[in-house]
Amino acid sequence: MWQNRVVLVLVVVFGAGFRFSKATMHRIEFEDDEVYSECPNQPSNVLNVSGLMNLSELTIDSQVGQMQISGNLTMQWDIQKSDRIQVILGGTLELFKFERREWVPTIYKIATPDFCPLLYDENQYWYKLWVQHIVNIDEIRDKCLNVPGTKMIHKTFNLNTEFDILMGNFEGLHKLRVELKAFDKQNKQRPTAICCEFVINFYKTHKRIPAIHH
């Protein structure tokens, strides 16, 4: 299901602000089955998540507070291997909160102008949450997200959807907007870009879910 598959992307993204320490624990859930939507009022060259990657080979077993993940992600964004990418945390990642019947921007907005050199950096938070579980890193390290057909093969791993959040009380309905852009060697933006929005509910929870054991 798209709902389960896209959770992986979101949990990795949200790891930027989450730490597993003493703080307020929250669980994330999606507001509807569609999970993501296209960004409104965009030109036809702006694609959604399916323009970036094929998630159909990713298998996720969801339980309350955690997921067990295995399978593959296949890149399908038609850009060039040498392109510089603003991706996931760069283009733009912007978080909105639903208050008084409208979306209100929050202070949380993250930009990464050149994502590819950082993708397999062991010091990055997404490496610990996600990338370390890719078994064919050596084969695809130089392809980043740039080369259509590149397949990220995962060994089975567990991922929490409950987090101790150091950013305060996050309870309530939020919308996450993610933009991805690619630039050639002359710093000219490629014709296509990626933009999508996810509506997510944050719930306070007081008890950590025990890990899945194989």
N, C-alpha and C positions, 0 to 999 in steps of 0.2 A: 504494500500500500504506500502511496505517496506520503501519507502522514508519518509512517514509521521511517521511511528512507530519508526524508528531509530533516528529521530530528537530528541526525548525525551532523549535518551542516550547521544547524543552529547551535547545538551544544558546543561545537568547536568554536564558533563565533563568540558565543557568550562567555567562553573561558577567559576572554580578555579582562573581564571585570569580576570574575568569581575566583575565590580562593577557598581551599578546604581547611578552614580554621574556625576559631570561635567567632561566630557572627550569626545573622538571622538566616535560618534555613528556609529555602523556597523550593517548590516543585513547579516545573513548566508543563503546561498542557495547551493544546491547540484549540482555538475557538470554533473551528469548523473542519469538515473533512477535506476541503480543498487545500488546506494548509497554506499554500502560497498563492499570490495573485500578481498579475502584471502591474507595474507602476503606472498610475493613471497619467493621462495626457502626455504620452511619450510618442515619438515618431516611430515609424514601422521598422527602422533598423535597430531598435532597442529590444533585445530578446529577454525571455524569462529564464528560469533555472534550466529548462530542457535545452536551451541554446548553449549552455555551458557544458553539461555532462549528462550522460545516460545513467540513470540510477536503477534500471530494471534488473540488474544482476546483483544488487545489494539486498541481503536478507537480514531482517531485524526481528528479533523476538522481544517485544515490549512487555515489561511488567511495571508495576507501580514503582516509580523512582529510579528505574534503570532499564537498560537495553543490552541485549547480547547481539553482536554485529559480526557478520561475515560476508564474503562475496567481493564484488568488484565495482569500481567506478570507472566509466569510460569517457574520456574527454571528447567533446564534439564541437567546440568553439572554433570556427574557421579563421584562425589568425596564424601568424608566423612564429617559428621556433625562436627567432632572435628578438621578438617583440618584448618590450617592457610592459609588465602588467600591473595595473592597480586593481587588486582583487580582494574580495571578501572583507578585509578591513580597510581597504583603500579604494579607489573610486570614492565611495562614501559608505560608512555604516552609521546609520542614524536611528535613534530610538525615540519613539513617541509614546505618550500615555494618553489613554482615553479618559477625559474629564469633562463633565458637563456637556455631554453629547458632541464633543469634538476632539480631534487629535491635537495634542499640545506637545511641541518639541521638548525633549528633556535636555540635560546638559551633556548627555553621552553621545559623542560623535567621534569616530576613530578613522584616521586616514593612514594608509601605507602606500607611498608612491611607487615602490618597487618591490613587489611581493616575492618574485621568483627566487632571488638569492636567499630568502629567509625560509622558504617552504620546508627544506630539510635540515634546518638549523636546530640542533638538539637543545638549544637554550630557549627556544620559543615555546609558549604555552601550548600551541596546537600540536607540537611534536609529541609532547607527553600525553595529550588527550587522544590523539588520532594517528599521526604520521608514523610513530614508532611501530605500529601494527601493520604497516604495509610491507609485504615480504619481498617485493621486487624493486626496492628502492634503487639499487645499483644500476638496474636496467633503465630506469625512467628518470633518474635524477636530473639530467640535463634537458628534459622535455617540459618540466613544470606543468602548467595547464594549457600550454600553447599548441600542442600537436594533436590534431584530431586522431582518434583511434588509440591514444595512449591509455593503457589499462592499469589502474591501481588495484593490486590484488591484496586482500586483507586476510590475515589469520584471524580466527575468532577471538573477539575481545569483548569486555564489558564496559559500559559507559553509563555513569550516573546522570540522571535527569533531575536530581535533587542537589542543591548547592547551598553552601554557606556563603552569603553575599555580603561583602564588606561595604557595599555602596548604600547601605541603609535599607529601609522598608521598600521593597519592590512590588508589594502585593497589588494585584489588579490587572487590567487589560492593557497590553502594550502592542505597538506595531513596530517591527524592525524593517527598515529599508536598507537594502544592500545593492550597491552599484559596482560594476566591474568595467574597466576600460583598458584597452591595449594601445600601445604606441610603438611605431616603427623606429628604426635607427636614427631617423631625422626628427624624432619626437613628434611626428604627425599621428594623430589619433586614427585608429582603424575605423572602417565604416560601421561595424557592428559593435554594440556594447551590451552589457547584461544589467538588468535591473529587476528586482522583485521585492515583494513585501510579504511579511509573515505576521499574522495576528496571533498573539500568544497570551495566555493567562498565567500569571504568577500567583501561586498559593503558598501561604505560610504553612510550614509543617514542623512538627516538634519532635519527630522521631526519625532518625536515619534508617533507611531500608538496608538490611544486611545484603552483602554481596552475593551474587550467584556463584555457586561452586560447581565445577565440572566433576 
